[in-house]
Amino acid sequence: MRYLRFVVVAFQCFAAAQQPSKLPVPLWPGSLSEASQKYRDQYVFLNTLGSELIVLLKPSGGGQPHIATVPLHNQIRPTVLVEVAEGREGYRYQYTLSNARTAKESIGSWYLIVPKESFNLTMTHPGKGRDDFWLGSAAVNVAVAKQTELSPETPPGRYAPWFARTIDARIAPGASLSGFQMHSDYRPGFTTGFVGTGDLLDLPQDWPDEVYKQLEFLEDRAIRETPLLAVGPMFPENALVGEVSQNVKLGIQRWIKTGELDRNAAFVQAVIRSLNSKDFGQGAQIAQTPKTSSEKTLAQVVHFSLRMSIPSQCRPWRQ
């Protein structure tokens, strides 16, 4: 199978990009001779930074192998903030996307996974002019997107992407862009999101089959892209309380694991106690005030989706 193009992206909120715990191919050992001796039938490697592929090409007629490098375009360091508001016609999700000064590339695309059934969904970005205009699309309703940041039992969804129309529209290192919006009648929940450079990865078509065989790991979106837990429209108004609370529990567990939330923080402890209470139901009251940006995001989720009463972090959206 030949790969014409791959869209290679990375998504990290509040942290630098990380290599997966189990690499799909070996790290480059440092020299051509060492690679040939140590990895006899291996052709594809990653550099130590995880920023490019190193491909060992052996001439069909014999002779000295040579090296080809392919940048993965994953040297971005994004953060994303969301504010959820409720109005007469549903919910508004407003996102601000930033790229840290330590990034080496600009952000040119990002997207969230939303339920396939969420038809009443619109995506906008106001744009200040032609050179910083982005496009959003929510038209495709095929459930092919795996919720890699939640449990394997979580149903797949569809991608809701934004793309920069021009290179000038991309978010450079040290810059940020606000105004990405979703309008939906679905209540907020935790979901998987991605952000990337928007660059395409082109692989030469004359590489031998044995090389392409070792590139098949790029078919796995969780490998060629870096997923991270985000918040977006996830639940209809008639969603079961148990379904919503399970999503929130998974989100809290994931954010504690990645360091977004502190398990011992007073607000986090209060939400966990409420969710685990035998008498839990919609309308529970939380006395503690969320402090960090991640706690405030969690507050919006439990306030709008589980109707928890929380010291003011969630204000209505006046249409």
C-alpha positions as CSV (number, residue, x, y, z in Angstrom):
1,M,0.0,0.0,0.0
2,R,1.4,3.4,-1.0
3,Y,0.9,6.5,1.2
4,L,0.3,9.6,-0.8
5,R,0.1,12.0,2.1
6,F,-0.2,12.0,5.9
7,V,-1.5,14.9,7.9
8,V,0.8,14.8,10.9
9,V,-0.3,16.8,14.0
10,A,0.4,16.9,17.7
11,F,-1.8,18.0,20.5
12,Q,-0.6,18.9,24.0
13,C,-2.4,21.2,26.5
14,F,-0.3,22.7,29.2
15,A,2.7,20.5,28.4
16,A,5.4,19.9,25.9
17,A,5.0,17.2,23.3
18,Q,5.9,13.8,24.6
19,Q,7.0,10.6,23.0
20,P,4.8,7.5,23.4
21,S,5.8,5.1,26.1
22,K,6.3,2.3,23.4
23,L,7.9,3.5,20.2
24,P,6.5,2.0,17.0
25,V,10.0,1.9,15.5
26,P,13.5,2.0,17.0
27,L,15.4,5.2,17.7
28,W,18.2,6.0,15.4
29,P,21.4,4.4,16.9
30,G,23.6,7.3,15.7
31,S,25.4,6.1,12.6
32,L,24.8,4.3,9.4
33,S,27.2,1.5,10.2
34,E,25.7,0.9,13.6
35,A,22.1,0.9,12.2
36,S,23.2,-1.7,9.5
37,Q,24.9,-3.9,12.0
38,K,22.4,-3.7,14.9
39,Y,19.2,-3.7,12.9
40,R,19.7,-5.9,9.9
41,D,16.2,-5.8,8.5
42,Q,15.1,-2.4,9.9
43,Y,14.6,0.5,7.6
44,V,12.6,3.1,9.5
45,F,13.8,4.9,12.7
46,L,12.9,7.9,14.7
47,N,15.4,10.5,15.8
48,T,15.8,11.0,19.5
49,L,13.5,14.1,19.6
50,G,10.7,12.3,17.8
51,S,10.6,15.1,15.3
52,E,11.6,13.2,12.1
53,L,11.7,9.8,10.5
54,I,15.1,8.5,9.5
55,V,14.8,6.0,6.6
56,L,17.6,3.6,5.7
57,L,17.5,2.9,1.9
58,K,19.4,0.0,0.5
59,P,20.1,0.1,-3.3
60,S,18.4,-2.8,-5.1
61,G,21.6,-3.7,-6.9
62,G,23.7,-3.6,-3.8
63,G,26.2,-1.0,-2.6
64,Q,26.3,1.4,0.2
65,P,23.0,2.2,1.9
66,H,22.0,5.9,2.2
67,I,19.8,7.9,4.6
68,A,16.6,9.9,3.9
69,T,15.0,12.1,6.6
70,V,11.3,13.1,6.7
71,P,10.2,15.9,9.1
72,L,7.1,15.0,11.1
73,H,6.0,18.6,11.6
74,N,5.2,18.1,15.2
75,Q,7.3,20.8,16.9
76,I,4.4,22.8,18.3
77,R,3.5,23.5,21.9
78,P,-0.2,24.4,22.1
79,T,-2.6,25.1,24.9
80,V,-6.3,25.4,24.5
81,L,-8.8,27.1,26.8
82,V,-12.5,26.7,26.6
83,E,-15.4,28.8,27.9
84,V,-18.9,27.3,27.9
85,A,-22.1,29.3,28.1
86,E,-25.8,28.4,27.9
87,G,-28.3,30.2,25.9
88,R,-31.9,29.9,24.6
89,E,-30.8,27.7,21.7
90,G,-28.1,25.6,23.3
91,Y,-24.5,26.0,24.3
92,R,-21.7,28.1,23.0
93,Y,-18.2,26.7,23.2
94,Q,-15.5,29.4,22.8
95,Y,-11.9,28.4,22.4
96,T,-8.6,30.2,22.6
97,L,-5.6,28.4,21.1
98,S,-2.0,29.4,22.0
99,N,1.4,28.2,20.8
100,A,4.2,28.5,23.4
101,R,7.4,30.4,22.7
102,T,9.4,27.2,22.9
103,A,7.6,25.8,19.8
104,K,9.6,25.6,16.6
105,E,6.6,25.5,14.2
106,S,3.3,27.2,13.8
107,I,-0.2,25.8,14.4
108,G,-2.3,25.4,11.3
109,S,-5.1,22.9,12.2
110,W,-6.9,21.5,15.1
111,Y,-10.1,19.5,15.8
112,L,-12.3,17.8,18.3
113,I,-14.2,14.6,18.3
114,V,-17.9,15.1,18.7
115,P,-20.8,12.5,18.7
116,K,-22.0,11.4,15.3
117,E,-25.6,12.2,16.2
118,S,-24.9,15.9,17.1
119,F,-26.4,17.3,13.9
120,N,-27.3,20.7,15.2
121,L,-23.7,21.9,15.4
122,T,-22.1,24.9,13.8
123,M,-18.5,26.0,13.8
124,T,-17.2,29.6,13.3
125,H,-14.2,31.7,13.6
126,P,-14.7,35.4,13.1
127,G,-11.3,36.2,11.6
128,K,-9.9,39.7,11.6
129,G,-9.1,39.8,7.9
130,R,-8.2,37.6,5.0
131,D,-4.7,36.8,6.3
132,D,-5.9,35.3,9.6
133,F,-9.1,33.6,8.6
134,W,-9.8,30.0,9.6
135,L,-12.4,27.6,8.4
136,G,-14.4,25.1,10.5
137,S,-16.5,22.2,9.2
138,A,-18.9,20.0,11.0
139,A,-20.6,18.4,8.0
140,V,-19.1,14.9,8.0
141,N,-21.1,12.6,10.3
142,V,-19.3,9.3,9.9
143,A,-18.3,7.7,13.2
144,V,-14.7,6.8,12.5
145,A,-12.9,8.8,15.3
146,K,-11.7,6.7,18.2
147,Q,-11.9,8.3,21.6
148,T,-8.3,7.5,22.5
149,E,-8.2,9.6,25.6
150,L,-11.3,7.9,27.2
151,S,-12.0,4.3,27.8
152,P,-12.1,1.7,24.9
153,E,-15.8,1.3,25.5
154,T,-16.5,5.0,24.6
155,P,-18.4,5.1,21.3
156,P,-16.4,6.6,18.4
157,G,-17.4,10.0,17.0
158,R,-16.7,12.3,14.1
159,Y,-14.0,14.9,13.6
160,A,-14.9,18.6,13.8
161,P,-11.9,20.4,12.3
162,W,-10.6,23.9,11.9
163,F,-8.0,24.8,9.3
164,A,-6.0,27.9,8.6
165,R,-6.7,29.1,5.1
166,T,-3.2,30.5,4.5
167,I,0.3,30.1,6.0
168,D,0.0,33.6,7.3
169,A,-3.1,32.6,9.3
170,R,-1.2,30.0,11.4
171,I,-0.5,30.6,15.0
172,A,3.3,31.3,15.4
173,P,5.3,30.4,18.4
174,G,4.5,32.8,21.2
175,A,1.1,33.8,19.7
176,S,-2.5,32.9,20.4
177,L,-5.8,33.2,18.6
178,S,-9.3,33.5,20.1
179,G,-12.8,33.3,18.7
180,F,-13.0,29.6,17.7
181,Q,-16.6,28.7,18.4
182,M,-19.0,25.8,18.4
183,H,-22.7,26.2,18.8
184,S,-24.6,23.1,19.8
185,D,-27.6,21.8,21.7
186,Y,-25.3,19.1,23.2
187,R,-24.1,19.6,26.7
188,P,-20.3,19.6,27.5
189,G,-18.3,16.5,28.2
190,F,-14.7,15.3,27.9
191,T,-13.5,14.2,24.5
192,T,-10.4,13.8,22.4
193,G,-8.8,16.7,20.6
194,F,-5.9,17.2,18.3
195,V,-3.9,20.2,17.1
196,G,-1.1,20.4,14.5
197,T,0.8,22.4,12.0
198,G,-1.5,21.7,9.0
199,D,1.5,20.5,7.0
200,L,1.3,17.3,4.9
201,L,3.8,14.5,5.0
202,D,4.8,13.4,1.5
203,L,6.6,10.1,1.1
204,P,8.4,9.2,-2.2
205,Q,6.6,6.6,-4.2
206,D,9.7,4.9,-5.4
207,W,10.7,3.6,-1.9
208,P,10.7,-0.3,-1.8
209,D,7.8,-2.3,-0.3
210,E,9.8,-3.3,2.7
211,V,10.2,0.3,3.7
212,Y,6.5,1.0,3.3
213,K,5.6,-2.1,5.3
214,Q,7.5,-0.5,8.3
215,L,5.6,2.8,7.8
216,E,2.2,1.1,8.4
217,F,2.3,2.3,12.0
218,L,1.4,5.8,10.6
219,E,-2.1,4.5,9.8
220,D,-2.8,4.6,13.5
221,R,-4.0,8.1,14.3
222,A,-2.9,7.8,17.9
223,I,0.6,7.1,16.7
224,R,1.1,9.7,14.0
225,E,-0.8,12.3,16.0
226,T,-0.7,13.1,19.7
227,P,-4.2,13.0,21.4
228,L,-5.1,14.9,24.5
229,L,-8.3,15.2,26.6
230,A,-10.4,18.2,25.8
231,V,-13.9,19.5,26.3
232,G,-16.6,19.8,23.7
233,P,-20.3,19.1,23.0
234,M,-21.0,15.5,24.0
235,F,-24.4,14.9,25.5
236,P,-28.0,15.6,24.4
237,E,-30.4,17.0,27.0
238,N,-32.0,13.6,27.6
239,A,-28.6,11.8,28.3
240,L,-28.6,9.5,31.2
241,V,-27.0,10.9,34.4
242,G,-24.9,7.7,34.7
243,E,-23.5,8.2,31.2
244,V,-22.5,11.8,31.8
245,S,-21.0,11.1,35.3
246,Q,-19.0,8.2,33.9
247,N,-17.5,10.5,31.2
248,V,-16.7,13.1,33.9
249,K,-15.0,10.5,36.1
250,L,-12.9,9.3,33.2
251,G,-11.9,12.9,32.4
252,I,-10.9,13.6,35.9
253,Q,-8.8,10.4,36.1
254,R,-7.1,11.3,32.8
255,W,-6.3,14.9,33.8
256,I,-5.0,13.7,37.2
257,K,-2.7,11.3,35.4
258,T,-1.4,13.9,33.0
259,G,-1.0,16.6,35.7
260,E,-3.8,18.9,34.6
261,L,-5.6,18.4,37.9
262,D,-4.3,17.9,41.4
263,R,-6.0,15.0,43.1
264,N,-5.6,16.7,46.5
265,A,-7.1,20.1,45.4
266,A,-10.2,21.0,47.5
267,F,-12.4,21.5,44.4
268,V,-11.3,18.3,42.7
269,Q,-11.9,16.3,46.0
270,A,-15.3,17.8,46.3
271,V,-16.4,16.9,42.8
272,I,-15.0,13.3,43.2
273,R,-16.9,12.9,46.5
274,S,-20.1,14.1,44.9
275,L,-19.8,11.8,41.9
276,N,-19.1,8.8,44.2
277,S,-21.9,9.5,46.6
278,K,-24.6,6.9,46.8
279,D,-27.2,9.6,46.7
280,F,-25.6,11.3,43.7
281,G,-27.9,12.9,41.2
282,Q,-28.2,16.1,39.2
283,G,-28.3,19.3,41.2
284,A,-25.6,18.5,43.7
285,Q,-23.9,21.4,45.4
286,I,-20.2,22.1,45.6
287,A,-19.0,24.6,48.1
288,Q,-15.4,24.8,47.0
289,T,-14.3,27.3,44.3
290,P,-12.3,26.1,41.3
291,K,-8.8,27.8,41.3
292,T,-6.8,26.7,38.2
293,S,-7.8,26.9,34.6
294,S,-8.4,23.1,34.5
295,E,-10.5,23.2,37.6
296,K,-12.6,26.0,36.0
297,T,-13.1,23.9,32.9
298,L,-14.2,20.9,35.0
299,A,-16.6,23.3,36.8
300,Q,-18.2,24.2,33.5
301,V,-18.6,20.5,32.6
302,V,-20.3,19.5,35.8
303,H,-22.4,22.6,36.1
304,F,-23.9,22.4,32.6
305,S,-24.0,18.7,32.2
306,L,-24.8,17.5,35.7
307,R,-26.4,20.8,37.0
308,M,-24.1,20.9,39.9
309,S,-24.2,24.2,41.8
310,I,-20.8,25.8,41.9
311,P,-19.5,29.2,43.2
312,S,-19.7,31.4,40.1
313,Q,-17.5,30.3,37.3
314,C,-20.3,29.6,34.8
315,R,-22.3,32.6,33.4
316,P,-25.2,32.5,31.0
317,W,-24.8,33.2,27.3
318,R,-27.1,36.0,26.3
319,Q,-28.1,35.5,22.7
